[in-house]
Amino acid sequence: MKQETLFIHAGAEPDPATGAIMTPIYQTSTFVQESPGVHKGYEYARTRNPTRTALETALATVENGKYGLCFASGSAASDAVIKLLNPGDEVIAANDMYGGTFRLFTKIFEKYGIKFHFINMQNANEVSKYINQNTKLIWTETPTNPMMNITDIAAVAEIAIKNHLLLCVDNTFASPYLQNPLDLGANIVLHSATKYIGGHSDSVLGALIVKDEELKNKLAFIQNSCGAIPGPQDCFLMLRGLKTLHVRMQRHCSNGEKIAHWLRNNPKVDKVYWAGFEDHPNHEIAKKQMRSYGGMMSFTLKDDSAEAAKNVLSSTKLFALAESLGGVESLIGHPSSMTHASIPREERIKNGLVDSLMRLSVGIEDADDLIEDLDNAIG
Ligand SMILES: *Cc1c(COP(=O)(O)O)cnc(C)c1O
């Protein structure tokens, strides 16, 4: 079955009780048992809830996995992955990552004795240099936030397989429509469904998708024991969002392409970071592993003062100044003071995340209106 059909039908069985075509919001904490231990597969809603099960099944299907596990947020999903590890274990992670993930790793898990190596993963061979007998997990995000660097998932997966390491790919920026890391050899796909999957900036939810049953059992044990699960209402909104992911993504991609080229041709703009440019340093890999290039991009102005950036950030009318991404409406952000403020400044600048860098999440409005808005703000 084609991906476009799966987005609409995956996990969507008519409700067994009533035939409702949309999975109902099972707003219940517990399920009545016929006799002790005899039930319909549901006992207590932290462990399983039918609305969540429908979403977990749908996400597993669209990521070409076998099992989906949903969490209260993308961060709670990341937390569950690291809880697979023990003190003394080591993780090799891409240095250009979501600031909240960096904070989780360094401020929460380092104190439990887990060691993180943050490296430039644009060259997959770099990974091998950091592997020792304590290494258990490789973690990458691609395209990265906000520098739009690309990791060659298949090349890193080959290293992971050879060394018996787990590879987790945060696929939030690409969405399951543009990229499927499990097909390229990753063990775990992570989503902040808050972004493209939900798509309407109205709920927070995270997901993990895997193929291996033993790995699923370990993660389900953590999910149930730690309890960072999403409520049924949020699962319902994500199921609804998923049904239009492919049509939204098509528009995000075409708008993104127009705006990236327009920015690049603007004399006041200095650098534009977007993997769809043929001269992007990782364009060939992006072309190989992604179906298109998405609507996320970052740029700097020739006037590199924080002041000039601040002027643009406070002048756009359609691009709302806000954190987050992936919704139908366009957003503009300032990573160094917003999403990435939790990363030390010298660490940020080393990776190109300068104070004047601005990030766009291009929405699905009319492209010409968006360009006019940026044109007025950049001046
Ligand atoms: C937002 C985001 C997260 C965290 O997800 P939440 O749902 O906000 O907890 C993780 N990774 C990436 C790439 C993100 O953009």
The ligand as an ORCA input file, in Angstrom:
! r2SCAN-3c Opt
* xyz 0 1
  C      10.635     19.620     20.088
  C      11.677     18.614     19.859
  C      11.956     17.615     20.819
  C      11.269     17.567     22.163
  O       9.917     17.277     22.016
  P       8.778     17.807     23.042
  O       7.546     17.187     22.483
  O       8.795     19.296     22.977
  O       9.169     17.303     24.387
  C      12.913     16.673     20.491
  N      13.582     16.715     19.318
  C      13.348     17.666     18.392
  C      14.108     17.645     17.111
  C      12.394     18.646     18.635
  O      12.180     19.588     17.711
*
